[in-house]
Amino acid sequence: MRPTLLSKCLDSLAAMAIPENSKVFVTVVENDENQTARPVVEAMQENFPLPLKYVVESKRGIPLARNRAIAEAHSLHADYLIFIDDDEWVDKDWLVLLLAYALSVGGKAVISGAVKSALPADTPEFMKEIFRDKGRKTGAVLSSCATNNVLIPIFVTKEMGLRFDESRPLAGGTDTLFFCEAVNRGVLIYKCAEAFVSEDIPASRVSLRWLSKRKYRVGITLAWRKRRNGRSTAGIVISSLAQIVVNSLIAVVAILLFQKTAVIKAIMKASRAAGTVSGVFGVEVDSYRTIDNG
């Protein structure tokens, strides 16, 4: 339901450099039974420089769409599956750098690229700091990552059989759980900062309200993750409540010192802890109820 953003994304893929001795396929997986993206893809297919396919995953939920992408990659006998989002556009050398780094570390590791935020022009400086890249260097070993710019060796989904958890299809955070499970099974995740994509951040997301809600949802996923790792309900609740208290105090002090960025960061951490408490007791939220159209 974001045709303008999808067009920008596909334009960038059409213009990117292709690694030598590689065949690249582009598949758009739409998670909308109304197929609002179909006209965008079909209008580009004839002149697109790469094989471009459109498929629909009519069952609602991002993990189902991601698992459909896995199935499509398997049908193409691909060696690697790379995910990006429809609100992103890639740097010209993105794929060359991403694949080259993957091969340089043996070709069996998950590689997480970087994401640069393109903020509205009137974004205040204290809010820009929130969206600034965390600065992880190339070669950093990660405990998990997201699907917004990631290369996955196909053995992870084929031989190991990993899939995105469909039990809570609308909750969000299933990519974090997927990559945590990969790490638990011995797969390494490396950062490649040079292979970056850019992401349009709509004005609706440049607010404490949106950021707090997002962190709350992250906390719910974190609760599932901790429970899977054997943490007790009491232990999770006690540590989370402590984080709420500590970060609430930090927020108050930051307000008194006029440190706006610190205030937002503290509230975000408290919101995540609140989500963790909620998640322990089975609370779920629909992370995809509204669409930031573009």
C-alpha positions as CSV (number, residue, x, y, z in Angstrom):
1,M,0.0,0.0,0.0
2,R,3.0,2.3,-0.6
3,P,3.3,2.5,-4.4
4,T,5.4,5.7,-4.6
5,L,8.0,4.3,-2.1
6,L,8.0,1.0,-3.9
7,S,8.7,2.7,-7.3
8,K,11.7,4.5,-5.7
9,C,13.0,1.3,-4.2
10,L,12.8,-0.6,-7.5
11,D,14.4,2.3,-9.4
12,S,17.4,2.1,-7.1
13,L,17.6,-1.7,-7.7
14,A,17.5,-1.1,-11.4
15,A,20.4,1.3,-11.2
16,M,22.7,-0.7,-8.9
17,A,25.9,-2.4,-9.9
18,I,25.8,-6.1,-10.3
19,P,28.5,-8.4,-8.8
20,E,30.6,-10.2,-11.4
21,N,29.6,-13.8,-12.2
22,S,26.3,-13.4,-10.4
23,K,22.7,-13.7,-11.4
24,V,20.4,-11.5,-9.5
25,F,16.6,-11.8,-9.2
26,V,14.2,-9.3,-7.7
27,T,11.0,-10.5,-6.2
28,V,8.3,-8.2,-4.7
29,V,6.3,-10.0,-2.1
30,E,3.1,-8.1,-1.4
31,N,1.2,-8.7,1.8
32,D,-2.1,-7.2,0.6
33,E,-4.8,-9.1,-1.0
34,N,-5.9,-6.0,-2.9
35,Q,-2.6,-6.1,-4.8
36,T,-2.0,-2.4,-4.8
37,A,1.6,-2.9,-5.8
38,R,0.9,-5.0,-8.8
39,P,0.5,-2.0,-11.3
40,V,3.8,-0.6,-10.1
41,V,5.7,-3.8,-10.7
42,E,4.0,-4.7,-14.0
43,A,4.7,-1.2,-15.4
44,M,8.4,-1.7,-14.7
45,Q,8.8,-5.4,-15.7
46,E,9.4,-5.0,-19.4
47,N,12.3,-2.6,-19.2
48,F,13.7,-3.7,-15.8
49,P,17.3,-4.8,-16.2
50,L,16.9,-7.8,-13.9
51,P,14.3,-10.6,-13.7
52,L,11.5,-8.9,-11.8
53,K,8.7,-11.0,-10.2
54,Y,5.6,-10.1,-8.3
55,V,3.9,-12.4,-5.8
56,V,1.1,-12.0,-3.3
57,E,1.0,-13.5,0.2
58,S,-2.7,-13.0,0.9
59,K,-2.5,-14.1,4.5
60,R,-1.9,-11.0,6.6
61,G,1.3,-10.8,8.7
62,I,4.9,-9.9,7.9
63,P,6.4,-13.3,8.9
64,L,4.2,-14.9,6.3
65,A,5.5,-12.5,3.6
66,R,9.0,-13.2,4.7
67,N,8.5,-17.0,4.6
68,R,7.0,-16.5,1.1
69,A,10.2,-14.8,0.1
70,I,12.2,-17.8,1.4
71,A,10.0,-20.1,-0.7
72,E,10.6,-17.9,-3.8
73,A,14.4,-18.0,-3.2
74,H,14.3,-21.7,-2.9
75,S,12.4,-22.1,-6.2
76,L,15.1,-20.0,-7.9
77,H,17.8,-22.2,-6.4
78,A,19.4,-19.1,-5.0
79,D,22.6,-19.2,-3.0
80,Y,21.7,-16.1,-1.0
81,L,18.5,-14.4,0.0
82,I,18.7,-10.6,0.6
83,F,15.9,-8.6,2.3
84,I,15.2,-4.9,2.0
85,D,12.1,-2.9,2.8
86,D,9.8,-1.1,0.3
87,D,10.5,2.3,1.9
88,E,14.3,2.0,1.3
89,W,16.5,2.7,-1.7
90,V,19.9,1.1,-2.2
91,D,23.3,2.7,-2.9
92,K,24.7,2.0,-6.3
93,D,27.5,-0.3,-5.0
94,W,25.4,-1.8,-2.2
95,L,25.0,-5.3,-3.6
96,V,28.6,-5.5,-4.8
97,L,29.9,-4.6,-1.3
98,L,27.4,-6.8,0.6
99,L,28.2,-9.9,-1.4
100,A,31.9,-9.3,-1.5
101,Y,32.0,-9.0,2.3
102,A,30.0,-12.2,2.6
103,L,32.4,-14.1,0.5
104,S,35.4,-12.6,2.3
105,V,34.3,-14.1,5.6
106,G,33.6,-17.5,4.0
107,G,30.1,-17.2,2.5
108,K,28.3,-18.9,5.4
109,A,27.6,-15.9,7.7
110,V,24.6,-13.7,7.8
111,I,25.6,-10.1,6.8
112,S,23.8,-7.1,8.1
113,G,24.2,-3.9,6.1
114,A,23.7,-0.4,7.4
115,V,20.5,1.8,7.1
116,K,20.7,5.5,6.8
117,S,17.6,7.5,7.9
118,A,16.4,10.2,5.5
119,L,14.5,12.6,7.8
120,P,12.2,15.4,7.0
121,A,14.0,18.7,6.5
122,D,12.4,20.4,9.6
123,T,13.5,17.6,12.0
124,P,15.0,19.2,15.1
125,E,18.6,18.4,16.0
126,F,17.8,16.6,19.2
127,M,15.5,14.2,17.3
128,K,18.1,13.6,14.6
129,E,20.4,12.1,17.2
130,I,17.7,9.4,17.9
131,F,17.7,8.3,14.3
132,R,21.5,8.4,13.8
133,D,23.2,5.1,12.9
134,K,24.6,3.3,15.9
135,G,28.0,3.3,14.3
136,R,28.7,-0.4,14.4
137,K,31.9,-1.0,12.4
138,T,32.3,-3.6,9.6
139,G,33.3,-6.9,11.2
140,A,31.3,-6.4,14.4
141,V,29.7,-9.7,15.5
142,L,26.0,-9.2,16.2
143,S,23.6,-11.2,18.4
144,S,20.7,-10.5,16.0
145,C,19.6,-8.1,13.3
146,A,16.6,-7.0,11.2
147,T,15.5,-7.8,7.7
148,N,15.8,-4.1,6.5
149,N,19.1,-4.8,4.9
150,V,20.5,-8.3,5.3
151,L,22.1,-11.2,3.3
152,I,21.2,-14.7,4.4
153,P,23.1,-17.8,3.1
154,I,20.4,-20.1,1.8
155,F,21.6,-23.0,3.9
156,V,20.1,-21.2,6.9
157,T,16.6,-21.7,5.5
158,K,17.2,-24.8,3.5
159,E,19.5,-27.2,5.4
160,M,18.8,-25.7,8.8
161,G,15.1,-25.1,8.0
162,L,14.7,-21.8,9.8
163,R,11.5,-19.9,9.2
164,F,10.0,-16.7,10.6
165,D,7.6,-17.5,13.4
166,E,4.0,-17.2,12.2
167,S,2.3,-17.8,15.5
168,R,2.0,-14.0,16.2
169,P,1.8,-12.7,12.6
170,L,0.9,-9.1,13.5
171,A,3.0,-8.5,16.5
172,G,6.3,-7.5,14.9
173,G,9.8,-8.5,15.9
174,T,9.8,-11.9,14.2
175,D,13.0,-11.0,12.3
176,T,14.8,-10.5,15.6
177,L,13.6,-13.9,16.8
178,F,14.7,-15.5,13.5
179,F,18.2,-14.2,13.7
180,C,18.5,-15.0,17.4
181,E,17.6,-18.6,16.6
182,A,20.2,-18.6,13.8
183,V,22.9,-17.5,16.2
184,N,21.8,-20.1,18.8
185,R,22.4,-22.7,16.1
186,G,25.9,-21.5,15.4
187,V,25.4,-19.0,12.5
188,L,27.5,-15.9,12.7
189,I,26.1,-12.4,12.0
190,Y,28.6,-9.8,10.8
191,K,28.1,-6.1,10.2
192,C,29.0,-4.5,6.9
193,A,28.7,-0.8,7.3
194,E,29.8,0.1,3.8
195,A,26.8,-1.8,2.2
196,F,24.1,0.7,3.0
197,V,20.5,1.5,2.1
198,S,18.6,4.7,2.8
199,E,15.2,4.8,4.4
200,D,12.6,7.5,4.1
201,I,11.3,8.5,7.6
202,P,7.9,10.1,7.4
203,A,7.1,13.0,9.7
204,S,4.6,10.8,11.6
205,R,7.5,8.7,12.9
206,V,9.6,11.7,14.1
207,S,7.8,11.9,17.4
208,L,8.1,10.7,21.0
209,R,4.7,9.1,20.7
210,W,5.6,6.9,17.7
211,L,9.1,6.0,19.1
212,S,7.6,5.0,22.5
213,K,5.0,2.8,20.8
214,R,7.7,1.2,18.7
215,K,9.9,0.4,21.7
216,Y,6.8,-0.9,23.6
217,R,6.3,-3.4,20.7
218,V,10.0,-4.3,20.8
219,G,9.6,-5.0,24.5
220,I,6.8,-7.5,23.9
221,T,9.1,-9.4,21.5
222,L,11.9,-9.2,24.0
223,A,9.7,-10.9,26.6
224,W,9.0,-13.8,24.2
225,R,12.7,-14.1,23.6
226,K,13.6,-14.2,27.3
227,R,10.9,-16.8,28.0
228,R,12.3,-18.9,25.2
229,N,15.7,-18.7,26.8
230,G,14.4,-20.0,30.1
231,R,14.0,-16.8,32.1
232,S,11.3,-16.9,34.8
233,T,8.3,-14.7,34.8
234,A,9.2,-13.2,38.1
235,G,12.8,-12.5,37.0
236,I,11.7,-10.7,33.8
237,V,9.0,-8.6,35.6
238,I,11.3,-7.5,38.4
239,S,14.2,-6.5,36.1
240,S,11.8,-4.7,33.8
241,L,10.1,-2.8,36.6
242,A,13.5,-1.8,37.8
243,Q,14.4,-0.4,34.3
244,I,11.1,1.5,34.3
245,V,11.9,3.2,37.6
246,V,15.5,3.9,36.7
247,N,14.8,5.3,33.3
248,S,11.9,7.4,34.6
249,L,14.2,9.0,37.1
250,I,16.8,9.6,34.3
251,A,14.1,11.2,32.2
252,V,13.1,13.6,35.1
253,V,16.8,14.6,35.6
254,A,17.2,15.1,31.9
255,I,14.2,17.3,31.7
256,L,15.6,19.5,34.5
257,L,18.9,19.8,32.6
258,F,17.1,20.5,29.3
259,Q,18.7,17.5,27.7
260,K,16.0,16.7,25.2
261,T,17.7,13.7,23.5
262,A,18.4,12.1,26.8
263,V,14.8,12.5,27.8
264,I,13.6,10.7,24.7
265,K,16.1,7.9,25.0
266,A,15.2,7.3,28.7
267,I,11.4,7.3,27.8
268,M,12.1,4.9,25.0
269,K,14.0,2.5,27.3
270,A,11.2,2.7,29.9
271,S,8.6,2.0,27.2
272,R,10.6,-1.1,26.1
273,A,10.6,-2.3,29.7
274,A,6.9,-1.7,30.0
275,G,6.4,-3.7,26.8
276,T,8.5,-6.5,28.3
277,V,6.2,-6.7,31.3
278,S,3.1,-6.8,29.1
279,G,4.6,-9.4,26.8
280,V,5.3,-11.7,29.8
281,F,1.5,-11.7,30.5
282,G,0.6,-12.4,26.9
283,V,-0.3,-8.9,25.6
284,E,-0.1,-8.6,21.8
285,V,-0.4,-5.6,19.5
286,D,-1.0,-5.2,15.8
287,S,2.2,-3.5,14.6
288,Y,0.9,-3.1,11.1
289,R,-2.6,-1.6,11.7
290,T,-1.7,1.6,9.9
291,I,0.5,2.2,6.9
292,D,2.8,5.2,6.4
293,N,2.0,5.8,2.8
294,G,4.3,7.4,0.3
